[in-house]
Amino acid sequence: MRLLAEEVQMSYWYCLTHLRVEPEEGCAHAERLGPDDTREDAGDALERAHERTEAWDKQDEEYGSQGEQ
């Protein structure tokens, strides 16, 4: 059975070793962020991770300050 191109769902990953977007066949998953549905989304993965880390750090600070009152 042959699959049509639109039936095949590709996954893209951002490689932290090579600092580039890779398809499923690439470096080990431990070295990558993803998966994402598009190359563009995968290219933004590092920025999204940074934004999430900043948000979590802010939550940690707010939580810590509540315990000091």
N, C-alpha and C positions, 0 to 999 in steps of 0.2 A: 504494500500500500504506500503510495507516495503522498506526502503532505504538501499542501500548497504553502507558499511563503507566508501568507497571512495567518496560517494555522500554527506556525512555529513561533513560540514566545522566546525571544532572546533575553538574556540577563547580562547586565554590564556591571563591572566592579571598578572601584578606584584602587589602584595598586599603590600602597604606601612605600614600597621599595623603589619602584620606577617612576612614581609620581605621574601616572597616566591612567587612562581608562583602558580596561581590558575586557575581552569577552569571557564567557564561562571558562574556556580553556586558557588558563593563565597561571599566575603564581598561586601559592597556597592560600586558602581562604583566611588564614590567620594573619596574612600580610595585606589584607584588602578590606575595604569598606563596601558594603552593598549586601545584597544585589539591588540594582535599580532597573527599571523597565527601559530607560533610554540612555544613550551615551551622554546626553546633556545632563540628565539628573545625576549620573555617576560622576561626571566632572565636577558637580557641585557638592559632592559628598563630604569633602574635607571641610568646606565652609559650614555645612549643616552641622557637622560634628562639633565644630568650634562654637557655633551659636548655642547648641544644646548644652555643652559643657559650661559656658558662661551662665546660662539660665539655671543650671543645677547648682553652680557655685553661689549664685545669688540666693537661691532657696536655702542652701546650707547656712549662709550668713544670717538670713532672717530667722531660721529655726534656732540657730545658736544664740541669737540676741534675745529670743523669747525666754530662754532658760535662765538668762542673766538678770531678769527683772525681779 
